[in-house]
Amino acid sequence: MRKSSILALLIAFIGTALSSQVSASIDDVVKRYQQIYMWEQVATFCKGKAPTELQDDWELIESVLKYQGGYWGGTAINQLQYAGKTLPQIKGIFASLHSSSEVLAEHLISKAVCDSRDRDLVHKEVSADPTYRSAVYIITGQYP
């Protein structure tokens, strides 16, 4: 009897630990998507405002962010579906993420000069993402 109760506790603990890891993973993926969407808004703004010599850089950054957004958005959808969320719930989550990202982006845009310093700051964020090398290769045909 004692072995079965220990086994039941172990199974309950493992189930709890695994579900909290999945939740953390969903939170991480959704947060990453939100950050990428925010930076994409900044890059889109700066692409039009930047000096002519930096517009190609901003266009590449924007393209990389769109690729990354597609990757992380797709990953988030898959994980949310796996966690039992319905399509209307997922749409609501993404609407909320977009809304909060736009608010954060507006704050950054209000301070953006879109010069080489801003470009380097956004590029640092973009290139830290694990999908960066793949994105640049797909867009340019060359690894960074």
Salt bridges, closest charged atoms under 4 A:
GLU40 OE2 - LYS66 NZ 3.05
ASP57 OD2 - ARG119 NH1 2.72
GLU62 OE1 - LYS47 NZ 2.74
ASP120 OD1 - ARG119 NH2 3.02
ASP129 OD2 - ARG32 NE 2.68
